[in-house]
Amino acid sequence: MVRPRAWFQSVSGDPERYPLNEVLYRDPKTGALLEVVHDLEALKARTPAAWMKTFDERYGRTSWPYGSGVWSKHEWVQPHVAPENVVSLYEGNTNLFWAERYGKKHLQLEDLWVKQCGTSHTGSFKDLGMTVLVSSVKQMISEGKPIRAVACASTGDTSAALSAYGAAAGIPVVVLLPKGKITAAQLLQPMANGALVCALDTDFDGCMRVVQELTKDPTIYLANSMNSLRVEGQKTISFEIVQQFDWEVPDWVLVPGGNLGNVSAIAKGFLEMKEVGLIAKLPRLVCCQAEKANPLYLAHQRAIAEGRDLQESDFEPMVAGETLASAIRIGNPVSLPKAVRALVACRGLVEQASERELAEAVARADRTGMFNCPHTGVALACLEKLVARKVIGADERVVVVSTAHGLKFTEFKAAYHEGRLPFESSLANRPLEMGSDPAEVVAELHRALDAVVP
Ligand SMILES: *Cc1c(COP(=O)(O)O)cnc(C)c1O
């Protein structure tokens, strides 16, 4: 068989190739983003049926490292990383949840699924990309590259994932955080995993400037989302979705978008599978933004007003406002050029949700057995709007990508149920305060149960 190969290439269209084991974050000529390009002809040397069989045989098993959802697609992700250098916490293989009750009750949709990517080691789907980045670093170290540490400027899920994978690999991690602007919960994961946690007297953008300065030193490797290796792990979401549907492609995939790496990654997964023949069509993609941080939504509206496809020139950066969906509070997304291409290729849409809409969508879905984070709430609220407008039809198969575990965002849930948000929480559910007399408690409970509306 022809050996699978991949390399970095600029998204600017420049044909020059760069090896994946080089410390490189941007196109050295133009500064444009890089992406990992796979030799799809080499992957075609095996038939689609043979790939599906291989993937199905590896799925969820213990043969290292192929049981991981990401590394079961090794040849398509990072073929140059040797199995002994893979740093895996058995990420991926997440539940594709049939949202039967939520779909039927609120949307008249029979075929609605939620891909629970946040049911993962650090509680968010960032694990999928981080296993690839840290494994690639371990590969470089094994080849003699003098890398001392990996670093990122993040306040939330990225720093948690980097800290866990760094600790698993024994590679030092530096996390730069804006002092006083993050919650205890967001701090705890990197602290517990032994990262060097730096609280800087600045905001997130200030931390970003520092980490870029810090990683000019090639011995400190930059893990922020301009690093295109992470996309290779995130794209396995698409592989898992079709694999879980016995290699059928859904009609729609909705994903919340901030820095826009993930909407690009999901499209990349589907496009590569289609090119090699594992699937015959592409789903339509929806990038779901919070109204407070909606620059791509506004760009898409400009394109619609002119009756044409989205272009990069439609985009204007903005200062993102405060939103409950804090992980997508981004006004100038780094992966914009990739996202524009992804949306055009997958006949994509961009929708938005207000704070009230996202919080109420979370509450409605939670009442049917889920436990959603606010970002997943943005995607659910956008789904509700697209179904109401009949853009998404009742007989279509829809997948919502849930990006984090609700348990990482308990402050948001507490504020909702305690009625502390700046709008009415229509499904607030507070504990009933009761005495200790059994007869009185039972009588009160009977009254309360009579009032329960499932
Ligand atoms: C990172 C993240 C997103 C957004 O992904 P982008 O690639 O930045 O668009 C959404 N939800 C959660 C929970 C995240 O951590």
The ligand as a Tripos MOL2 file, in Angstrom:
@<TRIPOS>MOLECULE
LIG
   15    15     1     0     0
SMALL
NO_CHARGES

@<TRIPOS>ATOM
      1 C1        -13.8540   26.2470   21.6490 C.3       1 LIG1
      2 C2        -15.2780   26.0660   21.9020 C.ar      1 LIG1
      3 C3        -16.2760   26.3770   20.9480 C.ar      1 LIG1
      4 C4        -16.0110   27.0550   19.6440 C.3       1 LIG1
      5 O1        -15.1020   26.4740   18.7730 O.3       1 LIG1
      6 P1        -14.3480   27.4040   17.7190 P.3       1 LIG1
      7 O2        -13.4930   26.4920   16.9490 O.co2     1 LIG1
      8 O3        -13.5920   28.4290   18.5150 O.co2     1 LIG1
      9 O4        -15.3900   28.0630   16.8590 O.co2     1 LIG1
     10 C5        -17.5860   26.1010   21.2550 C.ar      1 LIG1
     11 N1        -17.9280   25.5540   22.4320 N.ar      1 LIG1
     12 C6        -17.0170   25.2520   23.3640 C.ar      1 LIG1
     13 C7        -17.4790   24.6660   24.6500 C.3       1 LIG1
     14 C8        -15.6640   25.4920   23.1460 C.ar      1 LIG1
     15 O5        -14.7710   25.1990   24.0990 O.3       1 LIG1
@<TRIPOS>BOND
     1     1     2 1
     2     2     3 ar
     3     2    14 ar
     4     3     4 1
     5     3    10 ar
     6     4     5 1
     7     5     6 1
     8     6     7 2
     9     6     8 1
    10     6     9 1
    11    10    11 ar
    12    11    12 ar
    13    12    13 1
    14    12    14 ar
    15    14    15 1
@<TRIPOS>SUBSTRUCTURE
     1 LIG1         1 GROUP 0 **** ****
